[in-house]
Amino acid sequence: MGCEGLFYTLLITLSAAIITYNIIISANAPLTQQFPGPKDTSSTRFLSIDPVIKMPADKSRKSNTEKRPFHTAVTASDSVYNTWQCRIMYYWFKKFQKDPNADMGGFTRILHSGKPDKYMDEIPTFIADPLPAGMDQGYIVLNRPWAFVQWLQKADIIEDYILMAEPDHIIVKPIPNLSTDGLGVAFPFFYIEPQKYESTLRKFFPEDKGPITNIDPIGNSPVIISKASLEKIAPTWMNVSLAMKKDPEADKAFGWVLEMYGYAVASALHGVGNILYKDFMIQPPWDLEVGKKYIIHYTYGCDYDMKGKLTYGKIGEWRFDKRSFEKTQPPKNLPMPPPGVPESVVTLVKMVNEATANIRNWEA
């Protein structure tokens, strides 16, 4: 184990050293831990920022022989916060995995703590080493691309496609393989704005690689992509993210979503385009209905008064916010939201409650 750990430490150190981009070595700007909130939740704002490549008109299958299973991978730390989210996520994955409309193959929690935990028997898990001490500079998300590099190199992944997901995703219906024609499929984020930061991004995506619009407004998750493409992208994603973190201008500009920009740039550098699919997921409380979506991403706090009015930015009389459970997992049977709260939030709480009621040894 010692030799192996030393090998990967040397590998990542060498990889970072030979990055072909301009890395400015100096003190980094303070990292903002707050996840960005929507600047404008109107539909016109979203459509004006996110160029959408529509899904092909015919997504139907002629027979079961056309199934293209994908492997779902979720990176996580061993924190209480990440762990309870992963347990809920895996509960709902199993509920939909065997549905005939799904292409959901295997599942792996990529645990980048470097050591096993007590949930290894509950959730299929791959143990990845964390970055060498100090390399993440307090930005733990940098462990995500490094963990994927290790998993892709060492794990036996039988599926030809991979869905990269996150602990705070709840699958709400069977997911088919939405990728096609050599393209990945990804959710477009309104706050990933390559054109706005072109001068900064050109340090990592030189002009000879093409227009800045080649960088899609995505992160690594949710993304369905071929395993072959991800094997090429992952080391570059790791190196670009490390380079961005060492660049004060990029670090300040991208903050908490820096690693998302790292993935978007890496994908573009390898010429892997993405279908930008808005129906991939919803993000309560801004998205009001589940509709045709496949995933609920509960990254934002949901705060309401008892009349069902949203009080975002102010703690509500009723609230569900994952950050309320950083040190302890949520209890069973969370109180339901008051009348008037959107379907998306009601569905989220119902699904959390069902999972916690049925997962064995949910202590809280």
N, C-alpha and C positions, 0 to 999 in steps of 0.2 A: 504493500500500500504506500510505503514511504517513497519508493522509487517512482511509482506511478504518479503520485502527487507531485513529486519534483519535476517529472517529465512535463506534466500539464502546466505547472507553474512556469517552467522555462518556455514552453510553447506559446503561452499567452503573452509572456513578456517579450519574446522575440517577435511575435505577430504585431504587437503594438508598436515595436520599434521600427518595423519596416513598412509601416503605413505610408502610402505614397501621397498622402495629403499634407497640407500645411498645418502642423500642430504647433500651437503657441504654448510654450511652457511658462506658466506663471500662476499666480493665485487665482482661484476660481471665484466668480461672483456667487453670492449666497443663493442657495437653491430654495425656490418657493415650493413648499410642500402642498399647497392648496391646489386641488384639481380644478382646471378652468371650468367656468360655467358659461352657458350660452350668452352671447352678446345680444342676440335677437332671436326669439323663438318663432318668428313668423315663417311660414312655408316659403315665401319668396326669398327671405334671407338665406335659407338653407339651399335652395335651388340655385341661387346666384353664385354661391361659393363652390359647391361641389359639382364638378362636371360628372354626369352620370352616364356610364356606358350601360345601356339597357340589357337585361337578360335576353337571350335568344327567345324568339316567339314560341318555339316548340321545345318544351322541356320534358315532354312525356317520354316514357320508355316503351319500346315495342315488346320487350320481354325481360324476364328477370336476368337473362344472361348479360344484359347491359349494365348491371349494377357495378358501380365503381366505389368500393368501400374506402373510407378514409379513417385514419387513426386520429383520435382526439388527444391532444397533449396540452397539459396545463402546468405552467411553472409556478412554484410556490416556495416560500420559506417555511420553517417549522414553527412560526409564531402561532399563537392561539387564533389571532385574527385571520390569517390565511387558512388555517386548518379547518375551522368550522365552515368557512365558505366552500372549501374543496369538498367537504363531506356532503354538503347540500347539493353542490354541483353534480357530484358523482351519483347521488341518489336519483336525480332526475335524468341523468344520462342513461342509467340502467332502465328506467321506465320506458324510454323511447327507442332504445338500441335495437330491439328485435322487431320493431314495426316494419311491415313490408315496404312502406314508403321511405324508409330511412336507408342511408348508405353508411350508417355508423358502425365502424368496425371496433377495434380495440381502443383502450383508454389507458393513458399514463399520466400520473402526477409526477412531474420532474421536480424533485425536491432538492433545491440547491443549498442545503445546509451542510452537506458533506457527511451526514450520518443519518441512520434510520430513526424513525419515531414509532410510537405505539399504534399507528394507524396503517402500517404496512400490510396487514392482513385484510383490512377493510377496503383500501384503495390500491389498485395496482400502481406501484411506485418505482421510479428509477432514481438512484441517489447520484447527484452531481456534486462536484466540488464547487465551493464558492470561489469567487475571485481571490487572488492573493490579498492579504490584509492591506487595507488602505487604498487599493486600486479603485474601488467603487466611490471613494470620496464622499461617503455618506449617502450616495444615491443607489439604494439597494437594487433598483430595477436593472442596473447594468449587469446583474447576475443572470438575467433572463437570456440574452443571446449567448452568453458563455455556456449556460446550462444546455441550451439547444444544440450547440456545437458538440458537446460531450455526448448527449443522447443520440444524435444522428450518427456519430462515429462508433458508438459502442453497443447500442441496443439492436435487437433483432426485430425490425419493424416490417411486418409482412404486407401491409397495405401500401399501395402506390401513391396515395394522397394523404395529406395531413391537415387536420383542422387545428389551428392554434387558438386556444381559448384561454380564459382567465378564471380565477377562483370565484369572482363575483358575477359569473354568468349563470343564469338558470335557463335551461333548455325547456321550451314550452310546447314543442311539437317535434315530430320526427324530422331530422335534417337530411335532405338528399345531397348528393355531390353537385354543388352549384357551379363548379368550375367547368370550363369548356374551351376547346380550341387552343390549348396551351396557355391559357390565361388563368391566373389565380382569381378568386372572388373575395372581395373585401368590403367591409363597411366603411363608407366615407365619413370622416370626422370634420365638422365645420371648422374646428380650430387648428387643423393641420393645413397651413397656407404656404406652400412652397413659393408661389409668386411674390408674396409679401416679403419673404426673406431670401430673395434670390442672391443678393450680394454675399450673404453669409453662407448659403448652401453651395455656392460656386467653389468654395474651398474644398468641398468633398465631392462635388459633382461638376467636374470641369466642363467648359463650354464645348469641347470636342465630343462630349458624350451626348449632346443634343440639347433641345430646349428645356427650360426648367419645368415646363408642363409635363415632361416625361415622368416627373416625380409625382406619384399619386398621393392624394390627401388621405393617407391611411396610416395605421400602425400595424403591428404584427398580428393583432387580434381584434375581432375575429377574422381569420383568413383561412380559406381552403386553398391549398396549393399542392402541386405534385411534389413528391418526396425528392425527386431528382433536382428540381429547381431549388427547393429549400436547402439541400445539401450544398449547393453553390452559394446561395445567398447568406447562410448563417455565419460563416467566418467573416464575411465582409460586413455584415450587420454588427457583429461584435467589434470589429476594428473601427468602423465608422463611429459607432456610439462612444467608444473610448476616446477617439480623436475629438469628437464634439465636446465631450466632457472636459477635455484638457484645453479647449479653446475658449477663452473667457467670453468672446462675443457670442459664440454658439450656445454656451452654457446659459448665459443671461437671456438670450432670445427664446430658447426652447424650454428652459426650466424643467418642470416635472414631466413633460412629454418629449424630452430629448431623445430617449430610446425609440419612441415612435417615429420620429424623423429619421433616426438611424436606419430603421428597417425600410422606410419608404425610399431612402436614398440607395440602400443596398440593392433593393429590388430593381430600381431603375438602372443601376450600374450593370446589372446582369441582363438587362433587356426583358425582364419579366413584367408584363403588363397585368392589370387587374380589372375585372369587372367590378364597378363600384355599385354595390347592391344595397340600397337603403332598407329593403325589407329583411335584411339579415338580422337586425335586432332593434330593440327600443331601449330608451334610457329614461325611465321615470325620474322626476315627475313631468318632464317636458313633453314626452310622448304620452298621449292620453289613452290610446287603445292598443291592444295586442294585435288584433287584425291578422295579417298574413305573416307576421314576424316569427322568427325561430328562437330568438334568445332575448331574455330580459337582462340588461346590464344595469345593476343597481349601484352605480358609482356615485350618484348624487343623493344627498339627503332629501327626504320627503317630509315636509313640515306643513301642517294644516291646522286651522282653527276648528272648533267643533261644528261649524257650519259648512265645513268642507272647502274652505277657501285656502289656497296656497299661500304660505307665509315664507317663501324661500329667502334665506339670509337671516331669518329670525326663528328661533326655536319655537315650534308650534305646540299647541295644546295636545295635539297628537303628532307623533313623529316616528318614522323609521329611517335610521341612518346607520349604515354598517359601522361607522366610526364610533358609535356608542358601545360597540362590543370589541374593542381592541384588546382588552385584557381578559375578557371572559366571553364565552359563547352566549348567544341569545337564549333566553329561556324558551321552554315549550309554550305554545298557545299565546303568542303575542296578541295584544288587543287589535281587533280589526279597526280600520279607519272609519271615521264618521260618514254619514250619508253625504253624497255629493262629491266624494273623492273619486278621481278618474279610475276607470277599469284597470289600467296598467298597474296602479299602486295596490288596488284591492287584490289583483291576481298575484302580485309579488308576495304580499303578506300571506295569502292563502297557501302558496306553494312553499314558502319557508316553514309555515306551521305544519303542513303535511309531512315535509321531510323530517323535521325535528321530532314529530310524533312517532315516526316509523324507523328512524335510524337507531340501531341498537346502542345501548350505553350512552345515550345523549344525557349527560349528567345534569345539565342546568335545568 
